[in-house]
Amino acid sequence: MTDRKKIVLVDDEQVNLDYCEAMLSEIGDFDIKTATNGMTGLQLIESEKPDLVVLDVQMPVLNGFQVFKELKKNPSTERIPVIMLTGIASTTGMQYNAKDMGVTLGAEPQAYIDKPLDPEDFQKKVKNLLGL
């Protein structure tokens, strides 16, 4: 029997958490934990040490960029793969990507996906990052 992969989803909108969970359930049986703000998400990630983090950008308390930066500063979480989700392009018209994050924050996430999510693209990236 293999251990289930742990995934932490952090998004302030429950509908987005539900959607991600539904897409994940189509590709595997994961141990999924959720948080609805950046601070709670950061604490959950630090305690759970998941195999993957799916992190929204625009959230209360700490935004996704701040959470990502904290993860990369902590030796116990710096190697956890992160998929960043954002609706910035659709709401502001500004384009942003993983390379921009690397320049701004000193590290790039493993994936940067614009909302609305394309289910096949999201699932493919998750499978790749989890080695499925």
C-alpha positions as CSV (number, residue, x, y, z in Angstrom):
1,M,0.0,0.0,0.0
2,T,1.4,3.4,-1.0
3,D,1.1,6.6,1.0
4,R,-1.3,9.1,-0.4
5,K,0.3,12.3,-1.7
6,K,-0.5,15.4,0.4
7,I,-1.7,18.5,-1.3
8,V,-2.5,21.9,0.3
9,L,-4.8,24.2,-1.6
10,V,-4.9,27.8,-0.5
11,D,-7.5,30.1,-2.0
12,D,-9.9,32.6,-0.4
13,E,-12.8,31.5,-2.6
14,Q,-14.5,28.2,-1.6
15,V,-15.7,27.6,-5.2
16,N,-12.1,27.6,-6.4
17,L,-11.1,25.2,-3.6
18,D,-14.0,22.9,-4.5
19,Y,-13.1,23.1,-8.3
20,C,-9.5,22.2,-7.6
21,E,-10.5,19.3,-5.4
22,A,-12.9,18.0,-8.0
23,M,-10.1,18.1,-10.7
24,L,-7.7,16.4,-8.4
25,S,-10.1,13.6,-7.5
26,E,-10.2,12.8,-11.2
27,I,-6.5,11.9,-11.3
28,G,-5.8,10.4,-7.9
29,D,-6.7,9.7,-4.3
30,F,-4.9,12.6,-2.5
31,D,-4.8,13.7,1.1
32,I,-6.1,17.3,0.5
33,K,-6.1,20.1,3.1
34,T,-7.4,23.6,2.4
35,A,-7.0,27.1,3.7
36,T,-8.9,30.3,2.9
37,N,-6.2,32.9,3.6
38,G,-2.5,33.2,3.2
39,M,-1.6,33.1,6.9
40,T,-3.6,30.0,7.6
41,G,-2.2,28.4,4.4
42,L,1.4,29.1,5.4
43,Q,0.8,27.6,8.9
44,L,-0.9,24.5,7.3
45,I,2.0,24.1,4.8
46,E,4.6,24.4,7.6
47,S,2.8,21.8,9.7
48,E,1.8,19.3,7.0
49,K,4.9,19.4,4.7
50,P,2.8,18.5,1.7
51,D,4.0,17.0,-1.6
52,L,2.5,19.9,-3.5
53,V,1.0,23.4,-2.8
54,V,-1.6,25.1,-5.0
55,L,-1.6,28.7,-4.1
56,D,-3.8,31.6,-5.1
57,V,-2.2,35.0,-5.6
58,Q,-4.9,37.4,-4.4
59,M,-5.9,36.5,-0.8
60,P,-6.5,38.3,2.5
61,V,-4.0,38.4,5.4
62,L,-1.0,37.3,3.3
63,N,-1.2,37.2,-0.5
64,G,0.2,34.3,-2.5
65,F,3.4,36.1,-3.3
66,Q,4.1,36.7,0.4
67,V,3.3,33.0,1.3
68,F,5.6,31.8,-1.5
69,K,8.4,34.1,-0.4
70,E,8.1,32.7,3.2
71,L,8.0,29.1,1.9
72,K,11.3,29.7,0.0
73,K,13.0,31.2,3.0
74,N,12.2,28.3,5.3
75,P,14.6,25.3,4.8
76,S,11.8,22.8,5.8
77,T,9.5,24.1,3.0
78,E,11.7,25.6,0.4
79,R,11.7,22.4,-1.8
80,I,7.9,21.9,-1.8
81,P,6.7,22.4,-5.4
82,V,4.2,25.2,-5.8
83,I,1.6,25.9,-8.5
84,M,0.5,29.6,-8.4
85,L,-3.0,30.4,-9.5
86,T,-4.0,33.9,-10.5
87,G,-6.9,35.9,-12.0
88,I,-4.7,39.0,-12.2
89,A,-4.6,38.9,-16.1
90,S,-8.4,38.7,-16.4
91,T,-9.1,41.4,-13.8
92,T,-6.3,43.9,-14.5
93,G,-5.1,43.0,-18.0
94,M,-1.6,42.8,-16.7
95,Q,0.4,39.6,-17.6
96,Y,2.6,38.0,-15.0
97,N,4.4,34.7,-15.0
98,A,6.8,32.4,-13.2
99,K,9.8,34.1,-14.6
100,D,8.5,37.5,-13.4
101,M,8.1,36.0,-9.9
102,G,11.7,34.7,-10.0
103,V,12.9,38.2,-10.8
104,T,10.7,39.8,-8.2
105,L,10.9,37.3,-5.4
106,G,14.2,35.5,-6.1
107,A,12.5,32.1,-6.9
108,E,10.1,30.8,-9.5
109,P,7.2,28.5,-8.7
110,Q,7.1,25.2,-10.6
111,A,4.0,26.4,-12.4
112,Y,2.0,29.6,-12.9
113,I,-1.6,29.2,-14.1
114,D,-4.0,31.9,-15.1
115,K,-7.7,31.6,-14.0
116,P,-10.1,30.4,-15.1
117,L,-8.2,27.1,-14.9
118,D,-8.0,24.8,-17.8
119,P,-8.7,21.4,-16.2
120,E,-6.4,19.4,-18.5
121,D,-3.5,21.8,-18.1
122,F,-3.9,21.9,-14.3
123,Q,-4.2,18.1,-14.0
124,K,-1.1,17.6,-16.3
125,K,1.0,20.0,-14.2
126,V,-0.1,18.3,-11.0
127,K,0.7,14.8,-12.4
128,N,4.1,16.0,-13.6
129,L,5.0,17.6,-10.3
130,L,3.9,14.6,-8.3
131,G,5.6,12.1,-10.6
132,L,2.3,10.4,-11.5
